[in-house]
Amino acid sequence: MEVSKEQAAALQEKLQNMSPEELRNFQKQQCIFCHIIAGKVASRKVYEDERCLAVLDINPANPGHILLLPKEHYSIMPQIPEEEIGHLFTVAKHLSHALLKAFKVEGTNIFVANGIAAGQRAQHFMIHIIPRKENDGLELTIPQHEITEEQMNKIRSILAERIKEKMDFVPSEEPESPQIEEPKDSTDKEIKIEIKSPKKEVVNAEFKEEVKTYVKSESSRKYHVENCPFAKRIKKPVFITKEQAKEFEPCDCTEKKIETSKKEQNPINKKEKKEDKVDLDDIAALLG
């Protein structure tokens, strides 16, 4: 149906004078997807709840291509309440999983064309869920362009200011690189380099090794070496030093080196079970 310039101008003026509610109702009347949701237009539904509807795309990128639509009319993402958008993407996650299982595909593309410049064709917000297989011929590549450090910093500054206004969030400054401090006296035989990081404290390697000399469970009074069969099965191991170990009873494994063998890996032999010395606290630790 052709529209004259006078009719187009009159429609534009009418739209400008509409209230937000009137404009939304007018958009619903013109929206094919609102008609699908209302049941006025036939579709192949795959999921529906009180907030959204999922249908198969009639011109799919790949077989099984799903369109997930909010039942309320929203043109673009910024119009959607946060609770609503959260529900939509939760449903999208489950639909994606269903595609993986139903069609034995290797992945899915989940995306939104948000605005005309981003490729949005319909004036109804939707989430595309597309099943993917390797070498399926569907090209969704994102080009990578080089950018200078100055441009990157300028973009970050502008974006951070806008994010602060909208979300009350101030991005932290870039973390500093770890600094290496050399000892003042370079004549020392042993040179120790201390690395200072703003995020976490680095533990001296020798001290770390000393701490993990022996291991015990939280409830047991007996300690073991780390490769002891009992120590390997303790769910919540506690590492202790040689000094701390003096307060507890040693396991037989601390007197001799325990080597992993087929007998340990297959403890069905009843004779060997009788020879094992089992501590009751160790059993409690394994069960709890």
Secondary structure as UniProt FT lines:
FT   HELIX           5..16
FT   HELIX           20..30
FT   HELIX           32..38
FT   STRAND          45..48
FT   STRAND          52..56
FT   TURN            63..64
FT   STRAND          66..70
FT   HELIX           77..79
FT   HELIX           82..103
FT   STRAND          107..111
FT   HELIX           116..118
FT   STRAND          127..132
FT   TURN            134..135
FT   HELIX           149..167
FT   STRAND          179..181
FT   TURN            186..187
FT   STRAND          194..196
FT   HELIX           205..211
FT   STRAND          214..216
FT   STRAND          222..224
FT   TURN            226..227
FT   HELIX           229..233
FT   STRAND          238..240
FT   HELIX           242..245
FT   TURN            246..247
FT   STRAND          249..250
FT   HELIX           252..254
FT   HELIX           262..265
FT   TURN            267..268
FT   HELIX           270..275
FT   HELIX           280..287
//
